[in-house]
Amino acid sequence: MQVSGWLVEPLLGILEIVWVLTVIVIYPIFTYYIVLTLEGLRYNSKFNPPDVPKDLPSVTVLIPARNEGVVIRDTLLAMANLDYPRDKLEVLLLDDGSTDETVRIAEEVAREHPFIRVIRVEGGGRGKSYVLNYGLKLARGEVIAVYDADNRPEPGALKGLVAMLSDETPAVTGKVRTINWNRNVLTRFICMEYLYFQLAGQSGKSKLYKTAILPGTNFVIRRDLLEELGGWDENALAEDLELSFRVIALGKRIAYNPLAVTWEQEPESWRVWFRQRTRWAAGNVYTVREHVKRFREIKGWGLRFDLLLTLMVYYLLAIAVIVADVAFVALMMASGNVTWFTGLILSFVYLSFLLEIFAGLYDGKIRSIGCWLLAPLMYYTYSQMWILISLAGLWEARKAKKVWYKTPRTAV
């Protein structure tokens, strides 16, 4: 569609602003993430799991739970199937005021497996960080492991994580896979997002900077380090990212084992997913606000830059989407009056996105033709939602009160 002459000049003015933003911000960031993607593929292809030490440390697994009756039996049975010496393993199911069958089911499993203990958290309802700190006080292990209440780690996952602990890497994380990835379009999108994030954000960073980022589950950390750091920040909505920053600021590294896998359930409704991601975005805002002045403590300009991108990822993605959308609309309205650069903006952003998603599918060994066909539509649907999530996250971060938000589960 071609517009009248009086609209062409202002549209070209908008495009000039878009071009400047693209050259200064969007192109460099997308190029950087392509580099991370390629480095992630190299890391995974050459990864050799370390030998498991003969003298394994004692481990306490913390599982925060609130109304998890639908999934808790499978989660605890997965803990019972962990390939780890029973005399050195303790599992604490930390119940935070559940009103469903969570405690009854957990106690049934615990009676069959004495190393599992069901703990009723006192003074709860204050969020995951509070529950984890409560469990830390009761833990007996030299190493603390964290799993969400819907997780089903593979039998060798815990050993694989513990094997990579060292003085330089006192925290280790593994891979998170989506157990209900083929349930609907949304879960397929989430699966593709997670696969790419872990390829670039975990494997790629491990290759370039020798460090990864702690997720909210499937990780271990030495207890003495955790106590030195003062445990989890109870005001943080993204407690995993906030803890990661403090570990790295201390001069330590977080190792990543892509073969230590846990399977978790993801939201199956757009409403639940949106609320979950809004909280994560708000958590990123909090971490930026709390730690931006401490960036000089991070060793290496490259790592500082990468951590800043990690903290701002929701907003940088939203900006990239907005820039591409504006360029597209202006191109349609002023066709015949714009330069080749506008088309280059659209092509570069979209093709970069596709390359990264396809790389994640390839690395994750997803052979479903449905995902590969759905991927080209992901940018124009799923990714557009990040604009709203970023705005909602900014609004959520304004709230002073932090409360527990539990993602609703379904039977899998």
C-alpha positions as MATLAB code, in Angstrom:
seq = 'MQVSGWLVEPLLGILEIVWVLTVIVIYPIFTYYIVLTLEGLRYNSKFNPPDVPKDLPSVTVLIPARNEGVVIRDTLLAMANLDYPRDKLEVLLLDDGSTDETVRIAEEVAREHPFIRVIRVEGGGRGKSYVLNYGLKLARGEVIAVYDADNRPEPGALKGLVAMLSDETPAVTGKVRTINWNRNVLTRFICMEYLYFQLAGQSGKSKLYKTAILPGTNFVIRRDLLEELGGWDENALAEDLELSFRVIALGKRIAYNPLAVTWEQEPESWRVWFRQRTRWAAGNVYTVREHVKRFREIKGWGLRFDLLLTLMVYYLLAIAVIVADVAFVALMMASGNVTWFTGLILSFVYLSFLLEIFAGLYDGKIRSIGCWLLAPLMYYTYSQMWILISLAGLWEARKAKKVWYKTPRTAV';
ca = [
       0.000    0.000    0.000;
       1.381    3.396   -1.007;
       0.408    6.479    0.992;
      -0.044   10.065   -0.116;
       2.972   12.322   -0.397;
       2.282   14.323    2.781;
       2.769   11.161    4.893;
       5.938    9.969    3.216;
       8.289   12.492    4.822;
       7.303   11.754    8.457;
       7.431    8.011    7.747;
      10.932    8.376    6.375;
      11.818   10.310    9.522;
      10.613    7.378   11.620;
      12.626    4.990    9.500;
      15.775    7.053   10.009;
      15.364    6.693   13.780;
      14.799    2.957   13.345;
      17.943    2.680   11.236;
      20.031    4.428   13.881;
      18.681    2.157   16.642;
      19.330   -0.876   14.491;
      22.934    0.021   13.670;
      23.777    0.998   17.261;
      21.793   -1.590   19.250;
      19.968   -4.337   17.380;
      22.584   -5.547   14.880;
      25.410   -5.825   17.443;
      23.209   -7.689   19.945;
      21.811  -10.145   17.408;
      25.315  -10.711   16.048;
      26.563  -11.371   19.574;
      23.840  -13.956   20.177;
      24.680  -15.685   16.908;
      28.260  -15.965   18.201;
      26.945  -17.379   21.503;
      24.846  -19.897   19.566;
      27.803  -21.141   17.545;
      30.013  -21.289   20.642;
      27.263  -23.202   22.431;
      27.207  -25.819   19.695;
      30.970  -26.165   20.017;
      30.755  -26.495   23.810;
      28.116  -29.212   23.679;
      29.763  -31.185   20.887;
      33.075  -31.322   22.750;
      31.724  -31.703   26.268;
      33.199  -34.649   28.154;
      31.583  -35.382   31.512;
      34.140  -35.432   34.337;
      34.809  -38.567   36.312;
      32.611  -38.937   39.371;
      34.774  -38.739   42.521;
      34.934  -41.852   44.664;
      34.335  -39.876   47.820;
      31.090  -38.047   47.080;
      29.994  -35.201   49.361;
      26.746  -35.358   51.290;
      23.903  -33.598   49.496;
      20.653  -32.088   50.709;
      18.020  -31.607   48.008;
      15.607  -28.755   48.721;
      12.171  -28.936   47.045;
       9.907  -25.927   47.760;
       6.245  -26.896   47.385;
       2.868  -25.285   47.679;
      -0.254  -27.139   46.505;
       1.694  -29.539   44.302;
      -0.484  -32.612   44.860;
      -0.824  -33.251   41.122;
       2.914  -33.730   40.556;
       4.645  -34.292   43.878;
       4.520  -38.098   43.876;
       6.333  -38.336   40.529;
       8.867  -35.753   41.675;
       9.718  -37.590   44.883;
       9.862  -40.942   43.100;
      12.350  -39.367   40.686;
      14.416  -38.329   43.729;
      14.205  -41.904   44.987;
      15.608  -43.083   41.644;
      18.644  -40.796   41.791;
      21.896  -42.671   41.409;
      23.477  -41.325   44.577;
      24.603  -43.093   47.802;
      21.641  -43.170   50.176;
      23.814  -42.537   53.220;
      24.891  -39.238   51.649;
      21.542  -38.086   50.309;
      18.822  -36.124   52.066;
      15.685  -34.799   50.373;
      13.653  -32.094   52.124;
      10.144  -31.507   50.787;
       9.455  -27.991   52.069;
       5.700  -27.551   52.251;
       4.642  -23.925   52.384;
       1.078  -24.133   53.669;
      -0.430  -26.424   51.046;
      -4.185  -26.851   51.220;
      -4.390  -29.830   48.860;
      -3.019  -33.386   49.067;
       0.662  -32.402   48.822;
       1.639  -33.299   52.395;
      -0.340  -36.553   52.523;
       1.158  -37.808   49.247;
       4.674  -36.692   50.212;
       4.447  -38.454   53.574;
       3.323  -41.660   51.842;
       6.427  -41.616   49.645;
       8.652  -40.621   52.586;
       7.558  -43.679   54.559;
       8.967  -45.878   51.802;
      12.153  -43.812   51.413;
      13.533  -42.679   54.809;
      16.016  -40.213   53.271;
      13.017  -38.080   52.220;
      11.692  -35.760   54.945;
       8.538  -33.664   54.795;
       8.997  -30.272   56.435;
       6.138  -27.899   57.192;
       7.519  -24.381   56.736;
       6.624  -22.012   59.557;
       5.712  -18.405   58.812;
       5.540  -19.138   55.109;
       3.706  -17.545   52.221;
       6.603  -15.154   51.629;
       7.994  -16.656   48.452;
      10.389  -19.305   47.226;
      13.502  -17.622   48.658;
      12.087  -17.671   52.183;
      11.237  -21.364   51.852;
      14.721  -22.196   50.571;
      16.368  -20.290   53.419;
      14.140  -22.132   55.879;
      15.267  -25.437   54.413;
      18.914  -24.382   54.430;
      18.797  -24.076   58.221;
      17.616  -27.684   58.501;
      19.873  -29.170   55.823;
      22.658  -31.557   56.827;
      24.489  -31.841   53.516;
      27.802  -30.285   52.499;
      26.217  -29.510   49.133;
      22.767  -28.006   48.550;
      20.757  -29.032   45.486;
      17.524  -27.341   44.384;
      14.683  -28.835   42.356;
      11.239  -27.429   41.662;
       8.251  -29.487   42.775;
       7.360  -30.555   39.218;
      10.846  -31.810   38.283;
      11.852  -35.320   37.306;
      15.658  -35.429   37.150;
      17.251  -38.281   35.257;
      18.966  -40.821   37.558;
      22.499  -39.601   36.843;
      21.728  -35.888   36.995;
      22.780  -35.232   40.591;
      26.068  -37.129   40.258;
      26.786  -35.253   37.050;
      26.315  -31.928   38.799;
      28.340  -32.819   41.895;
      31.205  -34.167   39.766;
      31.904  -30.672   38.382;
      32.142  -28.929   41.757;
      35.532  -27.369   42.496;
      37.052  -24.385   44.250;
      36.760  -22.382   41.032;
      33.232  -23.621   40.249;
      31.459  -24.048   43.613;
      28.077  -24.045   41.831;
      26.991  -26.247   38.927;
      23.809  -26.307   36.892;
      22.372  -28.763   34.415;
      19.909  -28.754   31.534;
      16.151  -28.272   31.923;
      13.907  -29.998   29.404;
      10.150  -29.601   28.868;
       8.275  -32.795   29.711;
       4.954  -31.605   28.232;
       6.493  -29.976   25.150;
       4.054  -31.616   22.725;
       0.876  -30.743   24.611;
      -0.083  -27.667   22.542;
       1.318  -24.753   20.525;
       2.342  -22.810   23.628;
       4.350  -25.668   25.152;
       6.133  -26.154   21.837;
       7.067  -22.464   21.810;
       8.332  -22.716   25.400;
      10.331  -25.832   24.550;
      12.022  -24.038   21.628;
      12.719  -20.990   23.783;
      14.310  -23.091   26.545;
      16.434  -25.095   24.149;
      17.797  -21.924   22.584;
      18.353  -20.162   25.921;
      20.382  -23.070   27.238;
      22.354  -23.431   24.019;
      23.366  -19.759   23.874;
      22.887  -18.616   27.468;
      24.422  -21.625   29.203;
      26.635  -23.514   26.749;
      27.717  -20.429   24.801;
      28.637  -18.459   27.906;
      30.406  -21.467   29.359;
      32.566  -21.605   26.231;
      33.333  -17.874   26.122;
      33.426  -16.914   29.810;
      33.733  -20.222   31.702;
      30.511  -19.517   33.563;
      26.779  -20.092   33.267;
      23.727  -18.754   35.117;
      21.823  -20.611   37.824;
      18.250  -21.463   36.821;
      15.567  -21.980   39.454;
      16.065  -25.752   39.445;
      18.547  -28.568   38.763;
      21.620  -27.004   40.317;
      24.001  -27.630   43.197;
      26.004  -25.179   45.279;
      28.434  -25.672   48.113;
      26.773  -24.980   51.414;
      29.678  -22.956   52.815;
      29.534  -20.591   49.836;
      25.776  -20.248   50.124;
      26.065  -19.394   53.810;
      28.892  -16.936   53.058;
      26.544  -15.184   50.617;
      23.783  -15.058   53.206;
      21.483  -17.511   51.451;
      18.794  -16.425   49.034;
      17.573  -12.818   48.770;
      13.999  -12.947   50.063;
      13.056   -9.754   48.247;
      14.070  -11.127   44.855;
      11.432  -12.397   42.441;
      14.109  -14.014   40.242;
      16.091  -15.513   43.100;
      18.168  -17.684   40.776;
      19.474  -14.806   38.656;
      20.125  -12.674   41.726;
      22.116  -15.474   43.389;
      24.064  -16.046   40.166;
      25.168  -12.429   40.134;
      26.478  -12.628   43.694;
      28.376  -15.846   43.020;
      30.074  -14.368   39.942;
      30.752  -11.021   41.674;
      32.626  -12.997   44.325;
      35.063  -14.117   41.629;
      33.631  -17.636   41.315;
      32.208  -19.420   38.288;
      29.086  -21.509   37.670;
      29.772  -24.684   35.690;
      27.267  -26.118   33.217;
      26.726  -29.811   32.547;
      24.421  -30.265   29.508;
      24.175  -33.995   30.236;
      22.717  -33.533   33.724;
      19.071  -33.314   32.699;
      15.847  -32.699   34.556;
      12.390  -32.705   32.997;
       9.859  -30.135   34.141;
       6.318  -29.138   33.336;
       5.664  -25.798   31.639;
       2.478  -23.685   31.540;
      -0.178  -24.940   29.149;
      -2.287  -21.785   29.106;
      -1.336  -18.332   27.853;
      -2.692  -16.673   31.004;
      -0.511  -18.749   33.324;
       2.519  -18.326   31.065;
       2.074  -14.554   30.877;
       1.830  -14.234   34.636;
       4.905  -16.409   35.141;
       7.032  -14.442   32.679;
       5.851  -11.130   34.072;
       7.211  -12.170   37.448;
      10.495  -13.183   35.869;
      10.765   -9.851   34.073;
      10.049   -8.032   37.330;
      12.751  -10.130   38.983;
      15.249   -8.984   36.369;
      14.325   -5.362   37.069;
      14.940   -5.923   40.796;
      18.341   -7.524   40.164;
      19.413   -4.654   37.922;
      18.319   -2.127   40.513;
      20.114   -3.919   43.352;
      23.370   -4.777   41.599;
      24.042   -2.285   38.819;
      26.550   -0.466   41.036;
      28.434   -3.722   41.636;
      29.239   -4.387   37.996;
      32.791   -3.162   38.512;
      33.303   -6.187   40.802;
      32.845   -8.510   37.810;
      36.174   -9.451   36.246;
      36.392   -8.888   32.499;
      34.547   -6.407   30.314;
      33.108   -9.165   28.159;
      31.480  -10.891   31.116;
      30.171   -7.568   32.437;
      28.600   -6.847   29.068;
      27.066  -10.313   28.909;
      25.593  -10.108   32.416;
      24.078   -6.740   31.602;
      22.454   -8.245   28.499;
      21.184  -11.151   30.615;
      19.601   -8.794   33.113;
      18.043   -6.723   30.320;
      17.085   -9.591   28.002;
      13.322   -9.069   28.270;
      13.618   -5.406   27.386;
      16.224   -5.806   24.669;
      14.049   -8.433   22.984;
      11.050   -6.130   23.261;
      13.041   -3.259   21.698;
      14.212   -5.507   18.857;
      10.652   -6.631   18.152;
       9.349   -3.051   18.229;
      12.088   -1.843   15.863;
      11.335   -4.621   13.380;
       7.580   -4.013   13.667;
       7.954   -0.271   13.061;
      10.213   -0.910   10.090;
       7.679   -3.350    8.661;
       4.725   -0.968    9.039;
       6.683    1.956    7.582;
       7.842   -0.214    4.706;
       4.267   -1.192    3.902;
       2.964    2.373    4.106;
       5.771    4.050    2.215;
       6.644    1.374   -0.289;
       8.632    2.729   -3.173;
      10.080    5.509   -1.012;
      12.373    3.555    1.322;
      15.848    2.222    0.846;
      17.179   -1.311    0.795;
      18.247   -0.896    4.429;
      14.687   -1.240    5.712;
      14.374   -4.622    4.053;
      17.775   -5.546    5.466;
      16.562   -4.715    8.989;
      13.609   -7.066    8.637;
      15.605   -9.839    7.003;
      18.493   -9.736    9.475;
      16.324   -9.792   12.611;
      14.072  -12.554   11.325;
      16.776  -14.766    9.832;
      18.943  -14.390   12.949;
      15.997  -15.425   15.084;
      15.311  -18.458   12.876;
      18.965  -19.517   12.897;
      19.042  -19.440   16.685;
      15.766  -21.357   17.147;
      16.716  -23.997   14.574;
      20.106  -24.409   16.272;
      18.314  -25.021   19.574;
      16.039  -27.636   17.998;
      19.019  -29.356   16.389;
      21.037  -29.361   19.610;
      18.040  -30.595   21.597;
      17.523  -33.445   19.135;
      13.908  -32.436   18.531;
      12.835  -34.360   15.459;
       9.171  -33.378   15.527;
       8.321  -31.847   12.158;
       5.612  -29.841   13.931;
       8.186  -27.819   15.902;
      10.342  -27.172   12.853;
       7.317  -25.949   10.902;
       6.087  -23.870   13.831;
       9.432  -22.139   14.390;
       9.064  -19.659   11.458;
       5.805  -18.435   13.025;
       7.285  -18.041   16.502;
       8.740  -14.594   15.873;
       5.425  -13.146   14.645;
       3.386  -14.627   17.511;
       5.203  -15.734   20.660;
       7.984  -13.145   20.472;
       5.545  -10.255   20.033;
       4.205  -10.986   23.518;
       7.503   -9.882   25.058;
       6.526   -6.264   24.500;
       3.574   -6.680   26.867;
       5.577   -8.841   29.271;
       8.294   -6.196   29.548;
       5.768   -3.477   30.346;
       3.926   -5.695   32.819;
       7.242   -6.632   34.449;
       8.118   -2.988   34.998;
       4.744   -2.478   36.669;
       5.104   -5.629   38.793;
       8.554   -4.542   39.982;
       6.992   -1.463   41.584;
       5.200   -3.602   44.170;
       6.881   -3.681   47.532;
       5.265   -6.908   48.762;
       6.714  -10.161   47.431;
       4.424  -13.174   47.671;
       4.587  -16.795   46.557;
       3.369  -17.363   43.040;
       2.962  -21.025   42.155;
       2.534  -22.061   38.555;
      -0.573  -24.276   38.296;
       0.215  -27.866   37.290;
      -1.571  -30.468   35.230;
      -1.195  -34.236   35.120;
       1.431  -35.393   32.605;
];
